[in-house]
Amino acid sequence: MEQELIEIVRTEILDTSDPLTPQSDLFAAGLDSMGIMQLLLAIEEKFAVAIDPADLSRENFSTGEKIAALVAGKQAAASR
Amino acid sequence: MPASPTSPALHTTCSDGFLLGLESLMRRTSQGRHLAATVLELEGTPDLERIRRVAEKLGKNHPILHARNERSKKDWIARWRTDLASREAVPVKLWHLPGAATAGEGIPSLDELIGQVINGTDIDIHASGPNLIFHVLPLSTARWALVLAWSHSLMDAVGMTKLLQLLAAEANLSAESPPAATHASPVSELYKQAYPMIEEMRKFPKWRPRSLHRKGARPGKSRFHVTTFDRAETAAIRAKMAATAGELLLLPYFASCAARAVQAVISARFPDEEASILLTLPVQRQSDPAKRPLFSNHMTPYTVLLTADDLAELKPATSALYRKYADFMRRKLPVAMHALMRMMERCPSRFYNLPAFIYMRGEICSLFHSHTGAFLPGVDSMFGCRIANGYHVPSVSAPPGIGIFFSEHEGQLALTLSWKDGCLSPLELELLKETLSEDLGAPLP
């Protein structure tokens, strides 16, 4: 999931050929408010998970790794 | 230096086409020109020789800075005629405040200079001559202002950021490749692609969107008010935002604050109506700054209609805005909007506003809004002086008659209110500022 999320950010949101790893700082790479909105939509579509505004923190969205952890947590909570 | 016969005509994007339509509306109704001022407040004293050297290099390397915008007789699409432009320096004008023993023309204040810039006639995109002017104003012995006057038909705030980054680098002011021209698709094909957006626009009249433009009243001068919140106030605004809508949805949050403030004034003006707000969010299509051209607007407008119910409270307003944005994206309306703009780029400028006037009861939108994020990220000095503050002041047209813009520099949020005389009474301005203050959680002077 980490890699898939990174690819979404890289190709659909940041539109960059620069390499990104799951640990890359996405805000330093150019992720902004509008990019976050696009990312939320992509997460909803690909992983069938809706992110609550309360979870929208810089900490949770700083890297692909952390976003993947958040999404996985939401998926687990939904399947309980 | 004479005009270069080899300079190509630069493609004008379809966003530029829309802005040309707006420029045409403003000129037809004696509202001046669609101009903007970018203000940098700098520490120290200006090094005029250095500024003039950079202005000369910039103007000579970028003929578009002296080009005029003209519709082609072949396909009617507007292009920048760089082949007719002289390669001249960007003009540098020097000013001084009362009592200052410095060179230049006298001006009462920085605000007065900005007012002159956005109401000026020095920049005319329909004629050869400067489309960008530098104004230098020493404010004290330790501070000065660089005001860049520019045409909105030449670039947007993202392009201006890129230009400022080039100016800060100074050495790298070489010309860039012109934006690639897209082929003119048949109108019938574009109409099919644009149809979902046309259908969407047909739904707008029943929601009675309103702006602050008073029908029948001739709008006057462009006015503005800039508020720079200090670090403590900015932190308080950020904390309130995080508690209300999360830390990251800056654009929908600030757009909701702006929409609620305008709606408060409209509700006071029409107490018996449940007026809706039609918000057009300009969003850059190119996320990667390296792919954005220096000149040309590359925005995609996302049209969001917020009802009186949506706007009743700030938190649900932000959620409603996000929900409607998501719906706009899911229905792939940006593609339809882009096709509509490409269809319109071949129409005479005055046709541009026709859909707005037909489907939106004479309103283009309820307000202009943008959140440009950090002001000049990664740059802390210009011409050897530390940047103490920076903000944009665009002029707006009526309709809608008002614009509310946000940006941030070094942890300080700046808010620019721009409006047209005649669209906002002093009492209405107070109500607008009060509503904004309450929502932001910091006082507006």
HADDOCK unambig.tbl for C-alpha pairs under 7 A between the chains (distance, minus, plus):
assign (segid A and resid 13 and name CA) (segid B and resid 287 and name CA) 6.64 0.50 0.50
assign (segid A and resid 14 and name CA) (segid B and resid 287 and name CA) 5.04 0.50 0.50
assign (segid A and resid 14 and name CA) (segid B and resid 288 and name CA) 5.61 0.50 0.50
assign (segid A and resid 15 and name CA) (segid B and resid 287 and name CA) 5.92 0.50 0.50
assign (segid A and resid 15 and name CA) (segid B and resid 288 and name CA) 5.69 0.50 0.50
assign (segid A and resid 16 and name CA) (segid B and resid 288 and name CA) 5.90 0.50 0.50
assign (segid A and resid 33 and name CA) (segid B and resid 248 and name CA) 5.90 0.50 0.50
assign (segid A and resid 33 and name CA) (segid B and resid 249 and name CA) 5.34 0.50 0.50
assign (segid A and resid 33 and name CA) (segid B and resid 250 and name CA) 5.64 0.50 0.50
assign (segid A and resid 33 and name CA) (segid B and resid 251 and name CA) 5.95 0.50 0.50
assign (segid A and resid 34 and name CA) (segid B and resid 251 and name CA) 6.88 0.50 0.50
assign (segid A and resid 41 and name CA) (segid B and resid 326 and name CA) 6.65 0.50 0.50
assign (segid A and resid 53 and name CA) (segid B and resid 245 and name CA) 5.76 0.50 0.50
assign (segid A and resid 53 and name CA) (segid B and resid 246 and name CA) 5.15 0.50 0.50
assign (segid A and resid 54 and name CA) (segid B and resid 246 and name CA) 5.31 0.50 0.50
assign (segid A and resid 55 and name CA) (segid B and resid 246 and name CA) 6.99 0.50 0.50
assign (segid A and resid 56 and name CA) (segid B and resid 246 and name CA) 5.11 0.50 0.50
assign (segid A and resid 56 and name CA) (segid B and resid 247 and name CA) 5.89 0.50 0.50
assign (segid A and resid 56 and name CA) (segid B and resid 248 and name CA) 5.87 0.50 0.50
assign (segid A and resid 57 and name CA) (segid B and resid 246 and name CA) 6.35 0.50 0.50
assign (segid A and resid 57 and name CA) (segid B and resid 247 and name CA) 5.12 0.50 0.50
assign (segid A and resid 57 and name CA) (segid B and resid 248 and name CA) 6.25 0.50 0.50
assign (segid A and resid 58 and name CA) (segid B and resid 247 and name CA) 6.67 0.50 0.50
assign (segid A and resid 58 and name CA) (segid B and resid 248 and name CA) 6.81 0.50 0.50
